[in-house]
């Protein structure tokens, strides 16, 4: 494989989440051609580089990295190509790198990202839950009240909710979902891309029973389906909204605004707006 010549800058490279065969050819080329690799754990990245037969200087850059470490990397990428990797998956997705990328862009440094493995995307494609809209919430808090508060804030979001979780905390999070998101279909995806890959779906209560009896290990993707259909808007409330809108808008504009807010048919609302406009008095 010919090693490409890289311009100075920051190269964000996704690494395998389990199966080493998922590393892209382009990722190998960039890792081979860069000057420095910024990584969470040099031992973890070192194993990957050894597997690939690549030797490169590595600099630790994790959540505890200070401003000095960031400045050294920024100075390096002005002159040379610098790669950013995480221990597994796509950097910045619940992994370090946001501040580094933000500052590099602010200084006009070239930044590019290579698509590749990402646990939340793999889990979404496996779970059989709606994927037209989803919201990624990172790791749920470890404290019970904070966990419940976060789920409560997201309960009304009409999308599949996706979180990262660990084996020891999974049952606690499922119990919180049973309380705060009752009736939702839940999915637990674990060991993704590995030999014992699993994606189990069911109610929170069913999954609590299973994982209490079979404690899981490793990192997990936890998904909750969207809420059921929203209740139909109250007719009296719609009337109030429409009359309020007509105080400042033409009937067509008022109907459009209320239709957007309620999901009701615009033509029906327009007809009612015209009736209101022509009321006597």
HELIX and SHEET records of a PDB file:
HELIX    1   1 UNK A   20  UNK A   22  5                                   3    
HELIX    2   2 UNK A   25  UNK A   33  1                                   9    
HELIX    3   3 UNK A   42  UNK A   52  1                                  11    
HELIX    4   4 UNK A   67  UNK A   79  1                                  13    
HELIX    5   5 UNK A   98  UNK A  106  1                                   9    
HELIX    6   6 UNK A  119  UNK A  127  1                                   9    
HELIX    7   7 UNK A  144  UNK A  154  1                                  11    
HELIX    8   8 UNK A  167  UNK A  169  5                                   3    
HELIX    9   9 UNK A  170  UNK A  180  1                                  11    
HELIX   10  10 UNK A  204  UNK A  213  1                                  10    
HELIX   11  11 UNK A  235  UNK A  246  1                                  12    
HELIX   12  12 UNK A  251  UNK A  262  1                                  12    
HELIX   13  13 UNK A  266  UNK A  277  1                                  12    
SHEET    1   A 5 UNK A  57  UNK A  60  0                                        
SHEET    2   A 5 UNK A  36  UNK A  39  1                                        
SHEET    3   A 5 UNK A  81  UNK A  84  1                                        
SHEET    4   A 5 UNK A   9  UNK A  13  1                                        
SHEET    5   A 5 UNK A 111  UNK A 114  1                                        
SHEET    1   B 5 UNK A 134  UNK A 139  0                                        
SHEET    2   B 5 UNK A 160  UNK A 166  1                                        
SHEET    3   B 5 UNK A 219  UNK A 224 -1                                        
SHEET    4   B 5 UNK A 186  UNK A 190 -1                                        
SHEET    5   B 5 UNK A 198  UNK A 202 -1                                        
END                                                                             
